[in-house]
Amino acid sequence: MTKQDRQKLNILVVLVAVLGLTLVLGYRMNQPATTAAVQPPEPQKTSVNPPAANDARIRLDLVDKSESGDGGVGKKNVFQYQQAPPPPPPILKPVTPPPAVGPRGGGNASAGSNPISTVPPGPPPPPPIPLKYQGYAALDRPGGGFTAFVADDSRHYNVSVGEVLMGRYRILGISDKSVEVEDLEFKRRQTLALQK
């Protein structure tokens, strides 16, 4: 056997070894993972002795115990063993006005007087329309008119009379000084002045 033939044979042996190693590793990587049977944990017996201050065990018997019979789902803090009950709501006493002094200096007011009644506040006013009138362009067509340039915090819009913007704001009128906009959700109008 010549020197060249031995060299070729050595290269062939190395390549076959690399091929065998690649096949073995590829087979092991593609093999489905075997799972071991998981045994359920045995129930732990709680000790009669209370834990010491330096005992770092988690007392599952205290964590698992329901705080009330109604199922307090979502009311348990897993980072505390027991949670203090919330304070009771404050009791509001009705305010009675002081007795009124009659015209002769004493006694109660007439039986027909009404106590002071408070009117509950109404619903809050609707939020202002979040658009800014930034400019306009005159249209070069019969009938004229304007195209308004309005913007909110993130986008700019070119609108004309009658268009509905963002599915909520209808453009009612455009002039060189202001734009009249109707909020379709709250059924109210607002005039946006041209910003300089």
N, C-alpha and C positions, 0 to 999 in steps of 0.2 A: 504494500500500500504506500502510495507516494505521500509526500508531505501535504500536497494540496488536498488529497482525498481525506486525510486525517483531519485537516482543518475544516473541511466541509462536513465531515461526520460530527465533529465537536459542535459546530453551529447548529446542525440538525438536532442533536441531543438537547441543547439549550433551548431551542425553539419548541421542541416537544414538551419539555419540562414547563416552560412558560405557558403553553397552551393548556396543559393539564391543570396547572395551578389556577388559571383563569376560569376554566370550566368548573372546578371544584368551588371556588369562591362565588362564581355566578349562581351556581345551583343553591348554595347555602343562603345567599342573599334573597333569592326569589322563593325560597321555601316558606310556606305559611307558618306563621308563628304558632307555637304550641302554647296552650294556656293550661296552667295548673288549676286543679279544682280548688276553689276558695271555700274554706271552711268558715261557717258563721262563728263569730266570737262567742265564747261562753259567757253567760251572764256573770257579772262581777258581784261578789258579795260585799256589801258595805260594812265597814268596820264599825264597831261600837265606839271606839275611841275617836274623839274629834281630831282633825289634822293639826299638826304643829304649825307654828308661824312660818317655819322655813320649808314646809312641805309644798312641793310644786306640782302635786297631782291635780288633775281636773276632776272635780266631783260631779260625775255625770248624773248621779242620782238626784242632785239638786237642780241641775240644768234641765233634765228631762221632766221633772215633776211639774205638772200643770199648776199655774197659780190660782186658777179658779175653775169651777165646774163648767162654765159657759164656753170653754174652748179657747180662750184668749189668743187666737191665732193672729200673728203679726204684732202682738203687744209685748212680746218677750224680748228683752235685750240679752243676747247671748254673751255679752262681755261682763255681765253682773250676775251674781247668784240670785239675788232678789231685788226687785225694783220697787222703790217707794211709790205708793199710790199718788196720783196727781192731787194737788190741793183742791178743795171744794171751790166751786165758783163763788165769787162774792155775792152777797145778798143785797140787792138794791132796795132801799126803803123809799116809798113814794114821798115826794116832798109836798107838804101841805103849807099853804100860805098862812102867814100870821093872821089872827082875827083882825078884821077892819074895825076902826074906831068910828062910832056913829056920830051924828051931828051934836049930840048932847054930852060927848066926852066919855062914854063908856058903853060897854055892851058889844054885842055882835052886830055885824052888818045885817042888812035886811035879808029875809029868807030868800028873796028872789035873786041874790047875787050869784054869779057863776064863778067857780074856782078857776084859777089860771090853768089853761090847757096848753099843752105844747103840741105843735104840729110836727110830725116826723119829717125829716128831710126827704125830699123827692129823690128820684134817681139822679146820678151825676150827669152833667151835660155831656153830649157826645164829643169825642175828641175833634180837634181842628183838622181840617184837610191838610195833609202833609205835602202839598205841592207848592212850588214857587214859580211865579210868572217871570220869566227871564227875558222875554223879547217877543217880537212879532214880525211877520212879513206880510206886505200887502199883496193880494192875489191879482194877477193881470189877466182877468177874464171878465166876461159880462156879469154884472152884478157886484163885482169887486169882492170885498171881504178880507179877512185876515186869517193867517195861520199863526197860532200861538206856539211859543216854545216854553214848555213847562218842564219841571224836573222835580224828582223826589230825591231821597238821599243817595240812590244808586244809579238812576237812569235819567235820560233826557227824552222828551216826547215832543213830536210835532203834531198838533191837533187843530181841528177846525170845528165850527159850530155843529152840534148834534152828535159828535163822536162820544163814545163811552170809553173811558180810560181805565185800564186794569179791572174791567168788569164791575166797577163801582162808582166812578165819577163821570157824570155827563157834563159836557161843555155846553153851557146855555148861551153865552154871548162872549164876543171878543171885541175889545176896543184897543186903542193905542195906549190907554192908561190902566186897564184892568181886564180880568177875565172872570166871568161869573160861572161857578162850578156848583153842581148839585150832587150831594152825597146820596146815592140811591139806597144805601143801607139804613141811614138814619133819617131820611126824608127831610133834609135841610139844605139850604143854599149858603154859599160863602163867596165873597168877592175877593179875588187875589189881586193886589196892586202890583204894578210893574216895578221890579226891583232895579235900582240904579246901579 
